[in-house]
């Protein structure tokens, strides 16, 4: 059974920083795509940043220059360094991963971690 566990959320003042972590555990062959998503109250879940297995990254325009996504394939982990945080970054942040098991790919989600940025 594959599990994704996020950590690192919390309460921070505007302009501050947080670092989110996501670890993939369980029985699988490899992890392909990984990404961070966020969902603010009353809004849909949106992509924030993504990284593939060779480290190519993509960001939503609103976080470019402030957030950095990275991964450690040896640890099956992904990170999101968030700097210059703004109140509009407040949301529940979810990690997602495409995991390969026996030649088949499937998508998994973490439980989410709350990020609150006060003004």
RODOFI-933226 format. One record per residue (C-alpha): x, y, z; residue number from 1. Coordinates in Angstrom, 1 decimal, always signed. Layout:
- x y z num
- X Y Z NUM $
...
END
This chain:
- x y z num
- +0.0 +0.0 +0.0 1 $
- +1.4 +3.3 -1.1 2 $
- +1.1 +6.3 +1.2 3 $
- +2.1 +10.0 +0.9 4 $
- +2.7 +11.9 +4.0 5 $
- +3.1 +15.7 +4.1 6 $
- +4.7 +17.8 +6.8 7 $
- +5.9 +21.3 +7.4 8 $
- +2.8 +23.3 +7.3 9 $
- +1.9 +26.0 +9.9 10 $
- +1.2 +29.6 +10.7 11 $
- +3.6 +32.3 +9.5 12 $
- +3.5 +36.0 +9.0 13 $
- +3.5 +37.6 +5.6 14 $
- +7.0 +37.7 +4.2 15 $
- +8.0 +34.6 +6.1 16 $
- +9.1 +31.1 +4.9 17 $
- +8.0 +27.5 +5.3 18 $
- +9.3 +24.3 +3.8 19 $
- +6.9 +21.5 +3.1 20 $
- +8.0 +17.8 +2.8 21 $
- +6.3 +14.8 +1.2 22 $
- +7.5 +11.3 +1.6 23 $
- +6.2 +8.3 -0.4 24 $
- +6.2 +5.0 +1.4 25 $
- +5.1 +1.5 +0.7 26 $
- +5.8 -1.1 -1.9 27 $
- +6.4 +0.3 -5.4 28 $
- +8.9 +0.2 -8.2 29 $
- +9.5 +3.9 -8.8 30 $
- +8.0 +7.4 -8.5 31 $
- +7.5 +9.4 -11.7 32 $
- +5.7 +12.7 -11.6 33 $
- +5.4 +14.6 -8.2 34 $
- +3.5 +17.8 -7.5 35 $
- +2.1 +20.2 -5.0 36 $
- -1.4 +21.4 -5.1 37 $
- -3.4 +23.7 -2.8 38 $
- -7.0 +24.3 -2.0 39 $
- -8.2 +27.5 -0.2 40 $
- -11.6 +27.5 +1.5 41 $
- -14.5 +27.5 -1.0 42 $
- -12.1 +27.1 -4.0 43 $
- -11.0 +24.3 -6.2 44 $
- -7.8 +22.5 -5.8 45 $
- -5.1 +24.0 -8.0 46 $
- -1.6 +23.0 -9.1 47 $
- +1.2 +25.0 -7.5 48 $
- +4.4 +23.3 -8.7 49 $
- +5.4 +20.0 -10.3 50 $
- +8.6 +18.1 -10.9 51 $
- +9.3 +15.0 -13.0 52 $
- +11.7 +12.1 -12.4 53 $
- +14.6 +13.9 -14.0 54 $
- +14.1 +17.2 -12.2 55 $
- +12.2 +19.3 -14.7 56 $
- +10.0 +21.7 -12.9 57 $
- +6.9 +23.8 -13.5 58 $
- +5.2 +26.5 -11.5 59 $
- +2.0 +28.4 -11.5 60 $
- +2.7 +32.1 -12.3 61 $
- +1.6 +33.3 -8.8 62 $
- +4.5 +31.5 -7.0 63 $
- +7.3 +31.9 -9.6 64 $
- +10.4 +33.4 -8.0 65 $
- +9.0 +32.7 -4.4 66 $
- +8.6 +28.9 -4.3 67 $
- +11.1 +26.2 -5.2 68 $
- +10.1 +22.5 -5.7 69 $
- +12.7 +19.8 -5.4 70 $
- +12.9 +16.1 -4.8 71 $
- +15.3 +13.4 -3.5 72 $
- +14.7 +10.3 -5.5 73 $
- +16.8 +8.2 -3.1 74 $
- +14.5 +9.1 -0.2 75 $
- +11.3 +9.1 -2.4 76 $
- +10.7 +12.6 -1.0 77 $
- +9.6 +15.9 -2.5 78 $
- +10.0 +19.4 -1.0 79 $
- +8.5 +22.8 -1.5 80 $
- +10.5 +25.8 -0.2 81 $
- +8.1 +28.7 +0.2 82 $
- +9.6 +32.2 +0.6 83 $
- +8.0 +35.7 +0.7 84 $
- +4.7 +34.1 +1.7 85 $
- +1.6 +36.2 +1.1 86 $
- -1.9 +35.9 +2.8 87 $
- -3.3 +34.6 -0.5 88 $
- -1.0 +31.6 -0.2 89 $
- -3.1 +30.4 +2.7 90 $
- -4.6 +27.0 +1.8 91 $
- -4.3 +23.3 +2.5 92 $
- -1.4 +22.0 +0.5 93 $
- -1.5 +18.5 -0.9 94 $
- +1.3 +16.4 -2.5 95 $
- +0.6 +14.1 -5.3 96 $
- +2.7 +11.4 -7.0 97 $
- +2.4 +9.0 -9.9 98 $
- +3.8 +5.7 -8.6 99 $
- +4.8 +2.8 -10.8 100 $
- +3.9 -0.7 -9.5 101 $
- +4.5 -3.7 -11.7 102 $
- +4.7 -1.6 -14.8 103 $
- +1.5 +0.2 -14.1 104 $
- +1.1 +3.8 -13.0 105 $
- -1.3 +5.1 -10.5 106 $
- -1.9 +8.5 -8.8 107 $
- -1.8 +8.9 -5.1 108 $
- -2.5 +11.9 -2.8 109 $
- -1.4 +12.9 +0.6 110 $
- -3.8 +14.0 +3.4 111 $
- -2.9 +17.7 +3.2 112 $
- -1.1 +20.1 +5.4 113 $
- -2.5 +23.6 +6.4 114 $
- -0.5 +26.7 +5.6 115 $
- -1.8 +29.9 +7.0 116 $
- -0.1 +33.3 +6.3 117 $
- -1.2 +36.2 +8.4 118 $
- -1.1 +39.8 +7.3 119 $
END
